[in-house]
Amino acid sequence: MILYALFMYFSQKRAVKPLSQEDFVLGYRKAQLIDVREPNEYNSGHILGARNIPVTQMKQRMKEIRPDKPVYLYCQSGLRSGRAAQMLYRKGYRDIYHLQGGFKKWTGKIKTK
């Protein structure tokens, strides 16, 4: 169990670059902003301009994400966006970032449905 946790930690560190909210804001307008939470979480509030591709659907919907543009991911706390980043990294995506602390730490503009 400990070995698996260590493996996941280091492979995630290689796949994704964590960004503070300030750095995230500077780059996400020029990138693909993806909320990897489930639709009910997305509908209760999400970052303005984000698309919802839940991590549970990532493999089936990966073709919706362009490999030639930066990918900015976020989830509620940062765990699921790390898993999504690993999936993308294994498929050849290299310009991947995620919001440190996730949506629960976000203080910027949000949209609700």
Residue frames as qw, qx, qy, qz and C-alpha x, y, z in Angstrom:
[[0.000, 0.886, 0.464, 0.000, 0.00, 0.00, 0.00],
 [0.297, -0.811, 0.106, 0.492, 2.81, 2.40, 0.88],
 [0.425, -0.153, 0.603, 0.658, 4.70, 1.57, -2.31],
 [0.236, 0.618, 0.659, 0.358, 1.59, 2.24, -4.39],
 [0.123, -0.939, -0.256, 0.194, 1.08, 5.60, -2.66],
 [0.379, -0.620, 0.338, 0.598, 4.70, 6.57, -3.33],
 [0.400, 0.160, 0.696, 0.575, 4.45, 5.47, -6.96],
 [0.127, 0.800, 0.559, 0.181, 1.28, 7.53, -7.46],
 [0.247, -0.883, -0.061, 0.393, 2.82, 10.57, -5.78],
 [0.363, -0.474, 0.471, 0.649, 5.93, 10.61, -7.97],
 [0.323, 0.316, 0.724, 0.522, 4.15, 9.81, -11.21],
 [0.032, 0.883, 0.467, -0.004, 1.67, 12.59, -10.50],
 [0.306, -0.783, 0.117, 0.529, 4.50, 15.01, -9.78],
 [0.370, -0.156, 0.622, 0.672, 5.99, 14.25, -13.20],
 [0.220, 0.508, 0.750, 0.363, 2.67, 14.59, -15.04],
 [0.070, -0.867, -0.411, -0.273, 1.23, 17.82, -13.67],
 [0.323, 0.218, -0.272, 0.880, 2.47, 21.20, -12.51],
 [0.244, -0.716, -0.614, 0.226, 0.55, 22.52, -9.49],
 [0.191, 0.444, 0.085, 0.871, -0.25, 26.24, -9.62],
 [0.036, -0.353, -0.540, 0.764, -1.35, 28.72, -6.98],
 [0.298, 0.751, 0.568, -0.153, -4.60, 30.54, -7.69],
 [0.036, 0.836, -0.146, -0.528, -2.68, 33.64, -8.84],
 [0.133, -0.379, 0.762, 0.509, -0.61, 31.67, -11.37],
 [0.327, 0.367, 0.868, 0.068, -3.67, 29.65, -12.42],
 [0.252, 0.829, 0.348, -0.357, -5.58, 32.88, -13.19],
 [0.032, -0.701, 0.408, 0.584, -2.70, 34.21, -15.29],
 [0.036, -0.289, 0.837, 0.463, -2.77, 31.26, -17.68],
 [0.379, 0.269, 0.876, -0.131, -6.16, 29.58, -17.76],
 [0.458, 0.689, 0.184, -0.531, -7.80, 32.01, -20.20],
 [0.348, 0.635, -0.566, -0.393, -5.32, 30.96, -22.90],
 [0.007, -0.216, 0.976, -0.009, -5.75, 27.27, -22.13],
 [0.586, -0.273, -0.641, -0.413, -8.37, 24.55, -21.94],
 [0.261, -0.311, 0.584, -0.703, -9.99, 24.87, -18.51],
 [0.636, -0.131, -0.699, -0.300, -11.47, 21.56, -17.38],
 [0.531, -0.384, 0.463, -0.597, -13.44, 20.77, -14.24],
 [0.415, 0.159, -0.889, -0.112, -12.99, 17.05, -13.55],
 [0.310, 0.011, 0.716, -0.626, -15.65, 16.86, -10.83],
 [0.171, 0.385, 0.901, 0.101, -18.96, 15.07, -11.33],
 [0.002, 0.497, 0.462, 0.735, -21.83, 16.99, -13.06],
 [0.423, -0.782, -0.453, -0.065, -23.77, 17.63, -9.83],
 [0.549, -0.526, -0.079, 0.645, -20.65, 19.26, -8.29],
 [0.308, 0.123, 0.369, 0.868, -20.04, 21.26, -11.48],
 [0.135, -0.643, -0.540, -0.526, -23.64, 22.49, -11.57],
 [0.479, -0.767, -0.373, 0.208, -23.49, 23.66, -7.95],
 [0.089, -0.961, 0.161, 0.208, -20.64, 26.02, -8.88],
 [0.841, 0.108, 0.230, 0.478, -17.64, 26.11, -11.20],
 [0.294, -0.483, 0.198, 0.800, -14.94, 28.50, -12.42],
 [0.478, 0.738, 0.106, -0.464, -16.21, 30.78, -15.15],
 [0.442, 0.673, -0.495, -0.326, -15.33, 29.32, -18.57],
 [0.272, -0.333, 0.902, -0.039, -14.67, 25.75, -17.39],
 [0.702, 0.086, -0.531, -0.466, -15.85, 22.67, -19.27],
 [0.693, -0.343, 0.522, -0.360, -17.01, 19.65, -17.32],
 [0.741, 0.283, -0.599, -0.110, -15.24, 16.40, -18.18],
 [0.748, -0.556, 0.268, -0.245, -15.49, 14.21, -15.07],
 [0.093, -0.570, 0.815, 0.049, -12.45, 12.07, -14.30],
 [0.631, 0.074, 0.750, -0.184, -14.77, 9.03, -14.51],
 [0.696, 0.643, 0.305, -0.093, -15.39, 9.88, -18.20],
 [0.101, -0.805, 0.407, 0.420, -11.89, 11.10, -19.05],
 [0.424, -0.172, 0.806, 0.376, -10.84, 8.06, -21.10],
 [0.419, 0.557, 0.705, 0.130, -13.96, 8.18, -23.28],
 [0.180, 0.950, 0.252, -0.042, -13.89, 11.97, -23.75],
 [0.556, -0.492, 0.245, 0.624, -10.16, 12.56, -24.13],
 [0.450, 0.347, 0.513, 0.643, -10.59, 13.39, -27.83],
 [0.032, -0.923, -0.350, -0.156, -12.37, 16.60, -26.72],
 [0.429, -0.832, 0.147, 0.320, -9.08, 17.88, -25.28],
 [0.620, 0.753, -0.185, 0.124, -6.52, 19.28, -27.70],
 [0.863, -0.269, -0.033, 0.427, -2.96, 18.04, -27.10],
 [0.521, 0.395, 0.057, 0.755, -1.42, 21.19, -28.65],
 [0.184, -0.723, 0.010, -0.666, -2.87, 23.61, -26.07],
 [0.054, 0.245, -0.745, 0.618, -2.18, 23.85, -22.33],
 [0.570, -0.443, -0.639, -0.267, -4.64, 21.97, -20.12],
 [0.118, -0.335, 0.506, -0.786, -5.71, 23.50, -16.79],
 [0.561, -0.312, -0.752, -0.150, -7.48, 21.05, -14.51],
 [0.181, -0.307, 0.549, -0.756, -9.22, 21.37, -11.20],
 [0.510, -0.372, -0.764, -0.137, -11.45, 19.34, -8.90],
 [0.509, -0.802, -0.238, -0.204, -12.72, 19.86, -5.38],
 [0.612, -0.755, 0.188, 0.137, -9.43, 19.32, -3.54],
 [0.130, 0.773, -0.584, -0.213, -6.75, 18.40, -6.11],
 [0.557, -0.210, 0.803, 0.006, -6.82, 14.58, -5.96],
 [0.705, 0.477, 0.524, -0.041, -9.03, 13.86, -8.97],
 [0.398, 0.893, -0.157, -0.143, -7.31, 16.47, -11.12],
 [0.235, -0.632, 0.728, 0.126, -4.03, 14.69, -10.37],
 [0.631, 0.093, 0.770, 0.030, -5.48, 11.40, -11.58],
 [0.590, 0.755, 0.262, -0.114, -6.87, 13.07, -14.71],
 [0.108, 0.875, -0.432, -0.189, -3.45, 14.60, -15.37],
 [0.444, -0.353, 0.812, 0.133, -1.83, 11.17, -15.16],
 [0.672, 0.428, 0.604, -0.014, -4.28, 9.81, -17.73],
 [0.426, 0.897, -0.001, -0.118, -3.57, 12.71, -20.08],
 [0.165, -0.762, 0.601, 0.174, 0.18, 12.39, -19.56],
 [0.600, -0.091, 0.786, 0.114, 0.08, 8.70, -20.51],
 [0.609, 0.620, 0.491, 0.063, -1.66, 9.68, -23.77],
 [0.594, 0.306, 0.213, 0.713, 1.04, 12.18, -24.72],
 [0.087, -0.932, -0.162, -0.314, -0.22, 15.46, -23.25],
 [0.666, 0.017, -0.328, 0.670, 2.64, 17.40, -21.69],
 [0.036, 0.315, -0.119, 0.941, 1.44, 20.95, -20.91],
 [0.538, -0.540, -0.617, -0.197, -0.76, 20.07, -17.90],
 [0.042, 0.298, -0.449, 0.841, -1.45, 22.20, -14.83],
 [0.439, -0.562, -0.687, -0.137, -3.79, 21.93, -11.87],
 [0.248, -0.739, 0.063, -0.624, -5.15, 24.27, -9.23],
 [0.330, 0.127, -0.770, 0.531, -3.42, 23.72, -5.90],
 [0.170, 0.118, 0.633, -0.746, -6.03, 23.05, -3.21],
 [0.081, 0.401, 0.869, 0.278, -8.79, 22.68, -5.79],
 [0.137, -0.607, -0.436, -0.650, -12.10, 24.48, -6.12],
 [0.537, -0.705, -0.446, 0.127, -12.63, 24.66, -2.36],
 [0.491, -0.448, -0.042, 0.746, -9.70, 27.14, -2.18],
 [0.276, 0.416, 0.440, 0.747, -10.89, 29.18, -5.20],
 [0.078, -0.591, -0.409, 0.691, -11.82, 32.79, -4.41],
 [0.002, -0.136, 0.427, 0.894, -12.38, 34.06, -7.98],
 [0.579, 0.159, -0.066, -0.797, -15.56, 34.32, -10.03],
 [0.233, 0.052, 0.971, 0.007, -17.82, 31.28, -10.23],
 [0.502, 0.006, -0.369, -0.782, -20.92, 30.34, -12.19],
 [0.354, 0.062, 0.869, -0.339, -23.79, 28.19, -10.95],
 [0.235, -0.144, -0.732, -0.623, -26.54, 26.48, -12.90]]
